[in-house]
Amino acid sequence: MFINNILFKLREEIEISPAKRDRLIFISFIVSVVLNIAVWLAIPIFFWNVRDFVVLQYNIYFGISSLGPWPMLLILPACGLLVGAVNYALSFYLYLKEKTLSLFLASASAAFQAIIFAVLALIIYMNL
């Protein structure tokens, strides 16, 4: 019941917030969604038939520092989804109080998704 109340209040804040009309927030939201969907789709496309462990992490000092099954890569887009949801919820909530912080949160979410996309591209490159 408590979680339903919080989700209802959050949905209400988003619906009445003027932040949804701000161009920077809207464009960064679209970029974040597209990049997150691309990451969610790229992982199964490139790793579906892999039976062995894949490189999950690479360190420039030691080389390969983490191996694991390919479904562990799904943590990347899940973290991106969580960070994006929290950033955009805060961005919509804080828009009237702190517009600069709201724009920063939206831009940071898009940048975070772009970093996740670049990390996945490098992981795919290392595993080919």
KEMARFI-330219 format. One record per residue (C-alpha): x, y, z; residue in three letters; residue number from 1. Coordinates in pm, 1 decimal. Last residue first. Example, Ala and Ser with C-alpha at 12.3 -4.5 7.8 and 13.67 -1.06 7.14 Angstrom:
BEGIN
        c1        c2        c3  residu  num
    1367.0    -106.0     714.0     Ser    2
    1230.0    -450.0     780.0     Ala    1
//
This chain:
BEGIN
        c1        c2        c3  residu  num
    3483.4   -1113.6   -3078.7     Leu  128
    3473.6   -1085.2   -2700.0     Asn  127
    3689.2    -774.0   -2668.7     Met  126
    3486.2    -585.1   -2931.0     Tyr  125
    3157.7    -675.5   -2761.0     Ile  124
    3297.1    -549.8   -2431.0     Ile  123
    3410.1    -227.5   -2600.9     Leu  122
    3063.9    -170.3   -2751.4     Ala  121
    2907.5    -246.6   -2412.6     Leu  120
    3123.7      15.9   -2247.1     Val  119
    3030.3     270.1   -2516.6     Ala  118
    2657.5     204.0   -2464.8     Phe  117
    2697.5     231.2   -2086.7     Ile  116
    2879.3     562.0   -2133.6     Ile  115
    2599.0     689.5   -2360.2     Ala  114
    2338.7     588.1   -2101.1     Gln  113
    2529.3     779.0   -1832.0     Phe  112
    2549.1    1085.5   -2057.9     Ala  111
    2171.6    1075.7   -2111.2     Ala  110
    2117.8    1050.8   -1735.0     Ser  109
    2362.7    1330.8   -1670.2     Ala  108
    2173.4    1555.5   -1911.0     Ser  107
    1845.1    1496.7   -1729.3     Ala  106
    2002.8    1548.5   -1388.3     Leu  105
    2178.8    1865.6   -1504.0     Phe  104
    1855.5    2007.8   -1644.1     Leu  103
    1680.6    1949.1   -1312.6     Ser  102
    1970.8    2096.1   -1118.1     Leu  101
    1951.6    2410.0   -1331.2     Thr  100
    1574.5    2435.1   -1291.5     Lys   99
    1583.5    2416.3    -913.8     Glu   98
    1241.4    2466.4    -753.4     Lys   97
    1014.6    2445.2   -1058.3     Leu   96
    1198.6    2150.2   -1215.5     Tyr   95
    1264.5    1959.0    -893.0     Leu   94
     998.3    1687.4    -933.1     Tyr   93
    1047.6    1638.3   -1307.1     Phe   92
    1424.0    1613.0   -1268.2     Ser   91
    1393.9    1390.7    -963.5     Leu   90
    1179.4    1144.4   -1159.5     Ala   89
    1414.0    1180.0   -1456.0     Tyr   88
    1721.2    1102.7   -1248.4     Asn   87
    1560.7     809.7   -1063.2     Val   86
    1430.1     648.8   -1382.4     Ala   85
    1756.4     702.6   -1567.4     Gly   84
    1966.4     558.3   -1285.4     Val   83
    1743.5     249.9   -1265.8     Leu   82
    1734.9     197.8   -1641.8     Leu   81
    2109.8     240.0   -1669.9     Gly   80
    2162.2      -6.3   -1386.6     Cys   79
    1940.4    -256.9   -1568.6     Ala   78
    2123.1    -181.5   -1893.4     Pro   77
    2457.4    -282.0   -1737.3     Leu   76
    2328.4    -571.9   -1522.2     Ile   75
    2230.7    -749.8   -1842.2     Leu   74
    2599.1    -827.7   -1892.6     Leu   73
    2566.0   -1099.9   -1627.0     Met   72
    2353.1   -1286.4   -1883.4     Pro   71
    2681.2   -1349.1   -2075.5     Trp   70
    2825.1   -1591.2   -1820.9     Pro   69
    3133.1   -1468.9   -1638.2     Gly   68
    3486.7   -1339.3   -1664.7     Leu   67
    3642.7   -1049.4   -1476.5     Ser   66
    3986.0    -888.3   -1470.4     Ser   65
    4101.6    -923.7   -1828.8     Ile   64
    4415.4    -714.4   -1867.6     Gly   63
    4611.2    -640.2   -1550.5     Phe   62
    4696.7    -270.4   -1578.8     Tyr   61
    4445.8    -158.5   -1843.3     Ile   60
    4162.4    -342.7   -1667.4     Asn   59
    3895.0    -526.2   -1861.0     Tyr   58
    3557.1    -635.0   -1728.2     Gln   57
    3287.4    -877.6   -1833.7     Leu   56
    3490.5   -1094.1   -2070.7     Val   55
    3271.5   -1386.9   -2172.7     Val   54
    3245.8   -1735.7   -2026.3     Phe   53
    3175.8   -2017.2   -2263.8     Asp   52
    2844.3   -2111.4   -2427.3     Arg   51
    2799.3   -1806.3   -2648.3     Val   50
    2500.2   -1849.1   -2879.7     Asn   49
    2299.3   -1548.6   -2754.5     Trp   48
    2597.9   -1316.0   -2701.5     Phe   47
    2582.1   -1064.8   -2987.5     Phe   46
    2205.7   -1038.3   -3035.4     Ile   45
    2128.5   -1100.0   -2667.3     Pro   44
    2342.7    -802.5   -2555.9     Ile   43
    2255.8    -570.8   -2843.8     Ala   42
    1882.0    -552.0   -2769.1     Leu   41
    1904.7    -425.0   -2410.2     Trp   40
    2187.4    -189.8   -2513.7     Val   39
    1983.7     -45.4   -2801.6     Ala   38
    1679.8      -5.6   -2574.3     Ile   37
    1893.6     188.6   -2326.5     Asn   36
    2036.4     407.7   -2601.5     Leu   35
    1691.0     489.1   -2740.9     Val   34
    1546.3     564.0   -2395.3     Val   33
    1837.8     787.2   -2297.1     Ser   32
    1828.5     980.1   -2625.3     Val   31
    1451.5    1033.7   -2589.6     Ile   30
    1493.6    1155.7   -2229.8     Phe   29
    1781.3    1384.5   -2330.8     Ser   28
    1560.4    1535.2   -2600.5     Ile   27
    1267.7    1589.6   -2360.9     Phe   26
    1483.0    1736.6   -2084.7     Ile   25
    1654.5    1972.6   -2326.5     Leu   24
    1326.8    2077.1   -2487.4     Arg   23
    1135.9    2161.1   -2169.2     Asp   22
     766.4    2074.3   -2207.9     Arg   21
     785.5    1769.5   -1977.0     Lys   20
     943.7    1995.7   -1718.1     Ala   19
     610.4    2175.4   -1668.8     Pro   18
     523.5    1915.2   -1404.5     Ser   17
     155.1    1823.0   -1368.7     Ile   16
     182.9    1470.2   -1507.9     Glu   15
     521.3    1400.6   -1349.1     Ile   14
     404.7    1505.9   -1002.7     Glu   13
      90.6    1290.7   -1035.3     Glu   12
     294.2     987.4   -1138.1     Arg   11
     522.3    1038.9    -836.8     Leu   10
     224.1    1071.1    -603.0     Lys    9
      71.3     750.6    -741.0     Phe    8
     403.7     566.5    -715.6     Leu    7
     445.3     673.4    -352.6     Ile    6
      91.2     566.4    -261.8     Asn    5
     133.5     232.6    -439.0     Asn    4
     458.9     176.7    -248.2     Ile    3
     284.1     235.3      85.2     Phe    2
       0.0       0.0       0.0     Met    1
//
